[in-house]
Amino acid sequence: MDAVDQLRQALSGRPGVLGWDRFIHSAVLAPVVRVDGELHLLFQTRTEGIRQGGEISFPGGGFDPSQDEDLRATALRECCEEMGIAPDKVTVIGELDTLITSVGVTVSCYVGVLEDGILETMTVNEDEVAGWFTLPLSFFRETDPVIHHVRLMVEPHYDHPKKGRVTLLPAEALGLPKRYHKPWGGLTREVYLWETSHGTLWGITAELVRELIMRTPGATDEAT
C-alpha cells in the first residue's frame, strides 16, 4: 500500500465532529407520552439550588464511562434517576442531530415513547426534580417560539476578581495579528423561547423541541 492509499484509508468512513474528544458529552431523553388521545412531551422543572435550578428541561445529564455504554444509555439512565422511569418502560424511536453548545458541551437527544400509564406510577427524585408536566406536540407546532439573541465572544484573556488579568492566549507575545490581542468574534446567535402555563421554556431544551418539530413537519400528533 503506497502513501496515497494509506492516506485514503485513514480518511475513509463517515466524517465526525472535529475535536470530539475535547468536548464534554451529555445526553437527554425527549419523552413522548400519550395523554387523552394526543402525543405530549414530558418536561421536568429543576429543583432550586442545583445547576439550572428552577428551569424547564428534559431529563438528562453527563456521559459516565463507568456506567454508560454509549450516550443513548446516558439518556435512559438519567431519565431513570431523575424521573423514576426504568429504561424498559421507554422505547427509543430516534435521535436528533447532536447539538454543540457555546460552552463546549455536546448534547445528544434521544426521542423515546413512554409506556402507557407511566405518569401515574413514576416517582421523581426530588433532589433534582421539583415537578413535572406535559405539553402536547401540537402546542409547539401551532405556536412559534419567541426569538432573542446573544452575542458570543472569544476572549484571549479575562479579569479575575482575585487573580487579576488571566492570559489564556498570549497573542501579542506570539506575534499574532493585533485583532487577536483583545476579545474578538461577536457572532450573534438565536435563542428560542416559549412561554407556557408552567413557566418559560428556553435555551437548550427549546432548541431541541424546535429541532424535533422541524424534523417531523407532516406527523400527526393523534395517539392511537
C-alpha positions in Angstrom: 0.0 0.0 0.0 1.5 3.3 -1.1 1.4 6.6 0.8 -1.7 7.9 -1.0 -3.6 4.6 -0.4 -2.7 4.8 3.3 -3.9 8.4 3.5 -7.2 7.4 1.6 -7.8 4.5 4.0 -7.2 6.8 7.1 -9.7 9.3 5.7 -12.4 6.7 4.8 -15.6 6.4 6.7 -18.3 8.9 7.8 -17.0 12.3 8.9 -17.5 13.0 12.6 -17.0 16.2 14.7 -13.5 17.7 14.8 -12.2 17.8 18.4 -14.9 15.4 19.7 -12.6 14.1 22.3 -12.1 17.6 23.8 -15.8 18.3 24.4 -17.9 17.4 27.4 -20.6 15.0 26.3 -24.1 14.8 27.6 -27.4 13.2 26.6 -31.1 13.9 27.2 -34.3 12.0 26.6 -37.2 13.7 24.9 -40.0 11.6 26.5 -43.2 11.2 24.3 -46.3 10.1 26.2 -49.9 9.5 25.2 -52.3 11.9 27.0 -56.1 12.0 26.2 -55.5 10.6 22.7 -52.7 13.0 21.8 -48.9 12.9 21.9 -47.3 15.0 24.6 -43.7 15.8 25.6 -42.9 15.2 29.3 -40.8 18.0 30.9 -39.3 18.5 34.4 -38.7 21.6 36.4 -35.3 21.5 38.1 -35.0 21.8 41.9 -33.8 25.2 43.1 -30.2 25.4 44.3 -28.8 22.9 41.7 -27.4 23.5 38.2 -30.1 25.1 36.1 -32.3 25.2 39.2 -35.9 26.4 38.5 -35.6 25.8 34.8 -37.6 23.6 32.5 -35.7 20.7 30.9 -35.8 17.2 29.6 -34.3 14.5 31.8 -30.6 14.1 31.1 -27.0 14.6 32.2 -23.4 13.9 31.5 -21.9 10.8 30.0 -20.4 8.5 32.6 -17.9 5.9 31.1 -18.1 3.8 34.3 -21.9 3.3 33.8 -22.8 4.1 30.2 -22.1 2.0 27.2 -23.0 5.0 25.0 -24.9 8.3 25.0 -28.2 6.5 24.5 -27.5 4.7 27.8 -26.8 8.0 29.4 -30.2 9.4 28.4 -32.0 6.4 29.7 -30.0 6.2 32.9 -30.6 9.9 33.7 -34.3 9.6 33.0 -34.5 6.7 35.4 -32.5 8.5 38.1 -34.4 11.8 37.8 -38.0 10.7 36.8 -38.1 7.2 38.1 -38.8 5.7 34.7 -37.0 2.5 34.1 -35.3 2.0 30.7 -37.5 -0.9 29.9 -40.5 1.4 30.1 -39.1 3.6 27.2 -39.0 2.7 23.5 -36.3 4.9 21.8 -37.6 5.7 18.3 -35.0 8.1 17.1 -32.3 10.6 17.7 -32.0 14.3 16.8 -28.8 15.9 15.4 -26.1 16.5 18.0 -26.1 20.0 19.5 -22.8 21.6 20.3 -23.3 24.4 22.8 -21.4 27.6 23.1 -19.8 26.4 26.3 -18.2 23.3 24.7 -20.8 20.7 25.7 -22.4 18.3 23.2 -26.0 17.3 23.7 -27.3 14.1 22.1 -31.1 14.0 22.3 -33.0 10.7 22.0 -36.7 10.6 21.4 -38.4 7.9 23.5 -42.1 6.8 23.8 -43.1 6.0 27.3 -45.2 3.1 28.3 -48.9 3.9 28.8 -49.8 4.6 32.4 -46.2 5.5 33.4 -47.2 9.0 34.6 -49.3 7.5 37.3 -46.6 5.2 38.7 -43.3 7.2 38.3 -41.6 8.7 41.3 -39.3 11.6 40.7 -36.1 12.3 42.5 -36.9 15.5 44.5 -33.2 16.4 45.0 -33.2 17.2 41.2 -36.8 17.5 40.1 -39.2 20.0 41.7 -42.1 19.0 39.4 -43.2 17.8 36.0 -45.8 18.5 33.4 -46.6 17.6 29.8 -47.4 19.7 26.8 -48.9 18.5 23.5 -46.7 18.4 20.5 -49.5 20.3 18.7 -48.8 23.3 21.0 -45.3 23.7 19.6 -46.5 23.1 16.0 -49.1 25.8 16.4 -47.1 28.3 18.5 -43.9 29.8 17.1 -41.1 30.4 19.6 -40.1 33.9 20.5 -36.6 34.6 19.2 -34.0 36.6 21.1 -30.2 36.8 20.5 -27.0 36.6 22.4 -23.5 37.7 21.3 -20.6 35.3 21.6 -17.0 36.5 22.0 -13.6 34.8 22.1 -11.5 36.0 25.0 -7.8 35.6 24.9 -7.7 37.0 28.5 -10.1 37.9 31.2 -10.1 39.7 34.6 -10.4 37.5 37.6 -11.7 39.2 40.8 -8.8 37.8 42.9 -6.1 36.8 40.4 -6.4 39.9 38.2 -5.7 39.6 34.5 -5.5 36.0 33.4 -4.0 35.4 30.0 -5.1 32.3 28.1 -3.6 33.1 24.7 -0.6 35.4 24.8 -1.4 36.7 21.3 0.9 39.7 21.4 3.9 37.7 22.6 3.3 35.1 20.0 3.3 37.7 17.3 -0.3 37.2 16.2 -2.1 40.0 14.4 -3.4 42.8 16.6 -7.0 41.9 16.3 -6.3 38.9 18.4 -4.8 40.9 21.3 -8.2 41.6 22.6 -11.6 39.8 22.6 -12.8 39.1 19.1 -15.8 37.4 17.3 -19.2 38.9 18.1 -21.2 36.1 16.5 -24.9 36.7 17.2 -26.8 33.5 18.0 -30.5 32.9 18.2 -32.1 31.9 21.5 -35.6 30.3 21.3 -38.2 30.7 23.9 -41.8 29.5 24.5 -44.0 31.0 27.3 -46.1 28.2 28.8 -48.5 27.9 31.7 -45.8 26.2 33.6 -43.1 28.8 33.0 -40.6 29.8 30.4 -39.2 27.1 28.2 -36.0 28.3 26.6 -32.3 27.6 25.9 -31.1 24.1 25.0 -34.5 22.5 25.7 -36.3 24.9 23.4 -33.6 24.3 20.7 -34.2 20.6 20.9 -38.0 20.9 20.8 -37.7 23.2 17.8 -35.5 20.6 16.1 -38.0 17.9 16.8 -40.8 19.9 15.3 -38.8 20.9 12.3 -37.8 17.2 11.7 -41.4 16.0 11.8 -43.5 18.6 9.8 -46.1 16.1 8.5 -46.5 14.0 11.5 -49.9 13.5 13.2 -50.0 14.0 16.9 -53.1 12.0 17.5 -52.2 8.9 19.6 -53.6 5.5 18.5 
